[in-house]
């Protein structure tokens, strides 16, 4: 065989050996990656099983999945043998991304984690366990249904729906605030401590719903119920607060007489009407009822003419009004926004015992207009009251009436749009708290809906240590180990 042929044979043999090594290294690389992925998965599963959520940190600015210090302190104050069950009446979801439960379930896990065993969370589907609803609510008082949450304590239960966990803009249908924590904490508080007072909403007068104001009442320990308008209208003896909120038709003469008697006997009342869908309603009987307190509500719409106070000078004349002293001490802002306002004015009712004080006031340039023609106004320029507080002087059992010519502090539409932390809602809540002080109430603020911002104040030393170990030690060591193995396999090539 010639030298040329021998060289060609050696080259071919060398090429085959190189090809075999390349194939071996290729499969070794693939195998190494698979093994590395398997190791990572096994370590992740072990960490999750052993450490649970100890390596999970909520550093979002809104703290969607973390209970507040207020809730932690409240639960810590409960006796050690307290046992509160939170039961999701459905199968435990495998995936909650993109659903309302992504705000609820992780938060409930945090309740259980930080409660020292006082709160447990479980998921039981009534479809597969039909007896669970009757177990939690034997008399059916709470109206539990599938896909709700049940909060149970010592034979008492409250239902919580996904809708209860959010403030929803009734116009757009979009959630504007996360009130999950406030809802569950208030439910726990009420079950443990009970309601301290009871309020009745007068209904049946073309009024809108009052779900959001009921939640505000519940948050300060006031139970609410409905009192329908009727020919045999009577105010229950257990009524601590009578509420007329956003009615669009007048009360009857019989109802006016019952309300007058209630006020004469020292009753407390909250009244809010506007000029929206009732421009032709003079509220004659309602004014007769509240005349005993020395005030009346005008049948005209307030027109603000101060450019610094006007927010929108259209049909509904949205504007700012000033919170008068001493009620400014209950406010978080010197002004609140109002719209479709009626003026609340003091009157001479022939007695000297009634005293009325301004709560909300317009500027000195405000006037009144009838109908929606804002180009035509009465010659009544001056400060107009949009809210007044009335009581009897020199009485041991004096009635209290808070009357507003706007529903922008009490309506579902407003509260759902702007949330529980809005200055209007805070003012109303503080007014109610001042009327009915309750020891140790738990006020949990609502949270803005989730965003992608981080709150540096939530970056604790513990979270920094864990992230440092993972990013600076574990991951680099893993990469070095893989690199060393590959290098040892290839260094003799």
C-alpha positions in Angstrom: 0.0 0.0 0.0 1.4 3.4 -0.9 2.1 6.1 1.7 -0.7 8.2 0.3 -3.2 5.4 0.8 -2.0 4.8 4.4 -2.3 8.5 5.2 -5.9 8.6 3.8 -6.8 5.6 5.9 -5.4 7.2 9.0 -7.3 10.4 8.3 -10.6 8.5 7.8 -10.0 6.5 11.1 -9.2 9.8 12.9 -12.4 11.4 11.5 -14.5 8.5 12.7 -12.9 8.7 16.2 -13.6 12.5 16.3 -17.2 11.9 15.1 -17.7 9.3 17.8 -16.3 11.7 20.5 -18.6 14.5 19.2 -21.6 12.3 19.3 -20.6 11.1 22.8 -20.1 14.7 24.0 -23.4 15.8 22.4 -25.3 13.1 24.3 -23.4 13.9 27.4 -24.3 17.6 27.1 -27.9 16.7 26.6 -27.8 14.3 29.5 -26.2 16.9 31.7 -28.9 19.4 31.0 -31.6 16.8 31.7 -29.9 15.8 34.9 -29.5 19.4 36.0 -33.2 20.2 35.2 -34.2 17.0 37.2 -32.0 18.1 40.1 -33.5 21.6 40.1 -37.0 20.1 40.1 -36.3 17.7 42.9 -34.7 20.5 45.0 -37.7 22.7 44.3 -40.1 20.0 45.3 -38.1 19.3 48.5 -37.9 23.0 49.4 -41.6 23.4 48.8 -42.5 20.4 50.9 -40.1 21.3 53.7 -40.1 25.0 53.8 -43.5 25.8 52.3 -43.9 29.6 51.8 -40.8 30.6 53.8 -39.0 31.6 50.6 -42.0 33.5 49.2 -41.8 37.3 49.7 -44.5 39.8 48.8 -42.6 43.0 48.0 -45.3 44.5 45.9 -46.3 48.1 46.8 -49.9 47.0 47.4 -49.2 43.9 49.4 -51.9 41.9 47.6 -51.1 38.5 49.1 -50.0 39.7 52.6 -52.2 40.6 55.6 -51.5 43.9 57.2 -50.1 44.5 60.6 -53.6 45.6 61.7 -54.9 42.1 60.9 -51.9 40.4 62.5 -52.3 42.4 65.7 -56.0 41.6 65.8 -55.6 37.9 65.4 -52.7 37.8 67.8 -55.0 39.5 70.4 -57.5 36.6 70.2 -57.3 33.8 72.9 -55.0 31.0 72.1 -57.8 28.4 71.8 -59.6 30.4 69.1 -60.4 28.4 66.0 -61.7 30.1 62.9 -62.4 28.0 59.8 -62.3 29.6 56.4 -63.8 27.1 54.0 -63.8 27.6 50.3 -67.0 25.8 49.1 -65.3 24.4 45.9 -62.4 22.1 45.0 -59.0 23.7 45.7 -58.0 25.3 42.5 -54.9 24.0 40.7 -54.5 27.3 38.8 -55.7 30.7 39.9 -53.9 32.9 37.4 -56.2 35.4 35.7 -59.1 34.7 38.1 -60.4 36.7 41.1 -59.0 33.9 43.3 -55.4 34.9 42.6 -56.1 37.8 45.0 -58.0 35.7 47.6 -56.3 32.3 48.0 -52.7 33.4 48.6 -54.0 36.0 51.1 -55.9 33.3 53.0 -52.7 31.2 53.1 -51.0 34.2 54.8 -53.9 34.4 57.3 -53.3 30.8 58.2 -49.5 31.2 58.2 -49.5 34.2 60.6 -52.3 33.1 62.9 -50.4 30.7 65.0 -53.1 28.0 64.4 -56.1 30.3 65.1 -57.1 30.4 61.5 -57.3 27.4 59.2 -58.1 27.4 55.4 -59.6 24.5 53.6 -61.5 23.7 50.4 -64.5 21.4 50.4 -66.8 21.1 47.4 -70.5 20.6 48.3 -70.9 18.6 45.1 -68.7 15.9 46.5 -69.4 16.6 50.2 -73.1 17.5 50.3 -73.2 17.7 54.1 -70.6 20.6 54.5 -73.2 23.4 54.1 -75.5 22.0 56.7 -72.5 21.4 59.0 -71.5 25.0 58.8 -74.9 26.5 58.7 -77.6 24.1 60.1 -80.4 26.6 60.0 -79.5 28.1 56.6 -79.3 31.6 57.9 -76.1 32.6 56.0 -77.4 31.3 52.7 -74.2 29.4 51.9 -73.8 28.2 48.3 -71.2 26.5 46.2 -68.3 28.7 45.1 -68.5 31.0 48.1 -66.3 31.2 51.1 -67.6 30.4 54.6 -66.0 32.0 57.7 -67.0 29.9 60.7 -66.5 30.4 64.4 -68.1 28.8 67.4 -71.4 27.9 65.7 -71.7 31.1 63.8 -70.9 31.6 60.1 -70.7 34.4 57.5 -70.6 33.9 53.7 -68.1 35.8 51.6 -68.3 35.9 47.8 -65.7 36.9 45.3 -67.8 40.0 44.6 -67.5 41.0 48.3 -63.7 41.1 47.9 -63.6 43.9 45.4 -65.0 47.4 45.0 -66.4 47.4 41.5 -67.2 50.4 39.3 -70.9 49.9 38.5 -70.6 51.8 35.2 -67.6 49.9 33.7 -67.8 46.7 35.7 -64.1 46.9 36.5 -62.6 46.3 40.0 -61.3 49.5 41.4 -59.9 48.3 44.7 -59.0 45.1 46.5 -60.9 44.7 49.8 -60.3 41.0 50.4 -58.4 41.5 53.6 -60.9 44.0 54.9 -63.8 41.7 54.1 -62.3 38.6 55.8 -60.9 40.5 58.8 -64.3 42.2 59.4 -66.1 38.9 59.1 -63.8 37.4 61.7 -64.2 40.4 64.0 -68.0 40.3 63.8 -68.1 36.5 64.5 -65.8 36.8 67.5 -67.2 40.0 69.0 -70.7 40.3 67.6 -72.3 43.5 66.3 -72.5 46.4 68.7 -75.3 48.4 67.0 -78.0 48.0 64.3 -78.9 50.2 61.4 -82.1 50.1 59.3 -82.2 51.3 55.6 -85.6 52.6 54.5 -86.3 50.9 51.2 -89.0 50.8 48.6 -88.7 54.5 47.5 -86.9 54.0 44.2 -83.5 54.1 45.9 -80.4 52.4 44.6 -78.6 49.6 46.4 -76.7 50.1 49.6 -74.2 47.2 49.6 -71.1 49.4 49.9 -72.4 51.5 52.8 -73.5 48.3 54.6 -69.9 47.1 54.3 -68.7 50.4 55.8 -71.2 49.9 58.7 -70.1 46.3 59.2 -66.4 47.4 59.4 -67.2 49.4 62.6 -69.5 46.9 64.2 -72.9 48.0 62.9 -75.3 45.4 61.6 -77.6 46.6 58.8 -81.1 45.5 57.8 -83.8 46.8 55.5 -87.0 48.5 56.6 -89.5 48.6 53.7 -91.8 51.6 53.3 -95.4 50.6 53.9 -98.8 51.8 55.2 -98.0 50.2 58.5 -94.5 51.6 58.7 -93.0 51.3 62.2 -89.4 51.8 63.3 -88.1 48.7 65.3 -87.1 49.1 68.9 -83.6 47.8 68.2 -82.9 50.5 65.7 -79.8 52.5 66.6 -79.5 54.3 63.3 -82.2 55.0 60.7 -80.9 55.6 57.2 -82.5 57.2 54.2 -80.0 56.9 51.4 -80.7 58.2 47.8 -84.5 57.8 47.7 -86.1 59.2 44.6 -89.7 59.4 45.8 -91.1 61.0 49.0 -92.0 59.2 52.1 -95.7 59.0 53.2 -97.3 61.1 55.8 -97.5 58.1 58.1 -93.8 57.5 57.7 -93.1 61.1 58.4 -95.0 60.9 61.7 -93.1 57.8 62.7 -89.8 59.4 62.0 -90.7 62.6 63.9 -91.7 60.4 66.9 -88.4 58.5 66.5 -86.4 61.7 66.6 -88.3 63.2 69.4 -87.5 60.1 71.5 -83.8 60.6 70.9 -83.3 58.5 67.7 -80.3 58.8 65.4 -80.6 59.3 61.7 -78.5 59.5 58.5 -80.1 61.2 55.5 -78.7 61.6 52.0 -80.6 62.7 48.9 -79.5 64.4 45.7 -80.9 66.1 42.6 -80.2 63.4 40.1 -83.3 61.4 39.1 -85.7 63.4 41.3 -85.4 66.9 40.0 -89.2 67.4 40.3 -89.4 65.8 43.8 -89.9 68.4 46.6 -89.8 65.8 49.4 -92.6 67.5 51.2 -93.2 64.8 53.8 -89.5 64.2 54.3 -89.0 67.9 55.0 -91.9 67.7 57.4 -90.2 64.8 59.3 -86.9 66.6 59.6 -88.4 70.0 60.4 -88.3 68.9 64.1 -84.5 69.1 63.8 -84.6 72.7 62.4 -83.6 72.0 58.8 -85.0 71.5 55.4 -83.7 70.3 52.0 -84.3 72.6 49.0 -85.9 71.4 45.8 -83.1 73.1 43.8 -79.7 72.1 42.5 -76.6 73.8 43.9 -74.5 75.7 41.2 -70.9 76.4 42.2 -69.5 79.5 40.4 -66.0 79.6 42.0 -63.6 78.4 39.3 -61.2 77.1 41.9 -63.9 74.8 43.3 -65.6 73.6 40.0 -64.5 70.2 38.8 -67.0 69.9 35.9 -69.4 72.7 35.1 -71.9 70.6 33.1 -75.3 69.2 33.8 -74.4 67.8 37.2 -72.0 70.6 38.3 -69.4 68.5 40.0 -67.5 70.6 42.5 -65.5 70.7 45.7 -67.1 71.7 49.0 -65.3 72.6 52.2 -65.5 70.5 55.3 -66.5 72.9 58.1 -65.1 72.9 61.6 -65.2 70.9 63.8 -66.0 68.1 61.3 -62.7 68.8 59.5 -61.1 66.9 62.4 -62.8 63.8 61.0 -61.6 64.4 57.4 -58.4 63.5 55.7 -58.8 66.4 53.2 -60.1 70.0 53.6 -62.5 69.4 50.7 -64.6 66.6 49.3 -66.2 66.2 45.8 -69.9 66.4 45.3 -72.4 66.5 42.4 -76.1 66.9 41.8 -76.3 68.7 45.1 -79.3 70.1 47.0 -78.9 72.7 49.7 -79.6 71.8 53.3 -80.7 74.9 55.2 -81.6 75.8 58.7 -85.3 76.8 59.4 -87.2 78.2 62.2 -89.5 75.4 63.5 -90.9 77.5 66.3 -88.8 75.9 69.0 -85.4 76.8 70.5 -84.2 73.3 71.3 -83.0 72.4 67.8 -79.5 73.4 66.8 -78.0 72.9 63.4 -74.3 73.0 62.3 -72.7 73.0 58.9 -70.7 70.0 57.8 -70.1 70.7 54.1 -70.2 74.2 52.6 -69.9 75.7 49.1 -68.0 78.8 48.2 -69.4 82.3 48.6 -70.1 82.4 44.9 -72.5 79.5 44.8 -76.1 79.9 43.7 -79.1 77.6 43.1 -80.8 76.6 39.9 -84.0 74.8 39.1 -83.9 72.0 36.6 -80.6 71.5 34.6 -80.3 74.9 33.0 -77.0 76.0 34.6 -77.3 79.3 32.7 -80.3 80.3 34.9 -79.8 80.7 38.6 -81.6 82.3 41.5 -80.3 85.5 43.1 -79.2 83.6 46.2 -75.4 83.9 45.9 -73.6 82.9 49.0 -72.4 80.0 51.1 -74.7 77.0 50.8 -74.7 74.0 53.1 -74.5 70.6 51.4 -74.4 68.8 54.8 -75.7 69.7 58.3 -75.6 68.1 61.7 -78.6 68.7 63.9 -79.4 67.9 67.6 -81.3 69.1 70.6 -79.6 71.3 73.1 -80.1 70.8 76.8 -81.4 67.3 76.4 -80.1 64.1 78.1 -81.3 62.0 75.3 -80.8 64.2 72.3 -81.5 63.0 68.8 -78.8 63.3 66.1 -79.4 63.8 62.5 -76.7 64.0 59.8 -78.4 65.3 56.6 -76.7 65.6 53.2 -77.9 67.1 50.0 -75.6 64.7 48.0 -75.1 61.0 47.9 -71.4 61.2 47.0 -70.5 60.1 50.6 -72.9 57.1 50.8 -73.9 55.7 47.4 -72.8 52.3 46.0 -71.9 54.1 42.7 -69.5 56.5 44.4 -67.9 54.1 46.8 -67.4 51.4 44.2 -65.8 53.9 41.8 -63.4 55.6 44.2 -62.9 52.9 46.9 -62.9 52.9 50.7 -59.9 55.1 51.1 -61.4 58.0 49.2 -61.7 61.2 51.3 -65.5 61.2 51.0 -65.8 57.6 52.3 -63.3 58.2 55.1 -65.2 61.2 56.3 -68.5 59.3 56.3 -66.9 56.3 58.1 -65.4 58.6 60.7 -68.8 60.4 61.3 -70.4 57.0 61.9 -67.5 56.0 64.2 -68.0 59.2 66.2 -71.7 58.4 66.5 -71.2 54.8 67.6 -67.8 54.4 69.2 -66.8 50.7 69.5 -63.8 49.4 71.3 -61.2 47.6 69.4 -62.8 47.8 65.9 -60.5 46.7 63.1 -60.2 49.1 60.2 -58.3 47.6 57.3 -57.8 49.9 54.4 -58.5 48.7 50.9 -55.7 48.1 48.5 -55.2 49.4 45.0 -55.4 46.6 42.3 -52.1 44.8 41.5 -49.4 46.6 39.7 -45.7 45.8 39.0 -44.1 48.3 41.3 -42.0 47.3 44.3 -42.1 48.8 47.8 -38.5 49.1 49.1 -39.8 49.2 52.7 -41.0 45.6 52.3 -37.5 44.4 51.5 -36.7 42.8 54.8 -33.3 41.5 56.0 -34.7 38.0 55.8 -35.7 38.3 52.2 -32.4 40.0 51.3 -30.5 37.1 52.9 -32.5 34.5 51.1 -32.2 36.2 47.7 -28.5 36.8 48.3 -27.8 33.1 49.0 -29.9 32.0 46.0 -28.4 34.5 43.5 -24.9 34.8 44.8 -24.1 31.2 46.0 -26.5 28.5 44.9 -26.9 29.5 41.3 -23.2 30.3 40.7 -22.1 27.1 42.4 -24.5 25.1 40.2 -23.0 26.8 37.1 -19.4 26.2 38.3 -20.2 22.5 39.0 -21.7 22.0 35.5 -18.8 23.8 33.9 -16.2 21.7 35.8 -17.8 18.5 34.7 -17.9 19.5 31.1 -14.3 20.8 31.3 -13.0 17.5 32.7 -14.7 15.6 29.9 -13.3 17.8 27.2 -9.7 18.7 28.4 -8.0 15.7 26.9 -9.6 16.1 23.5 
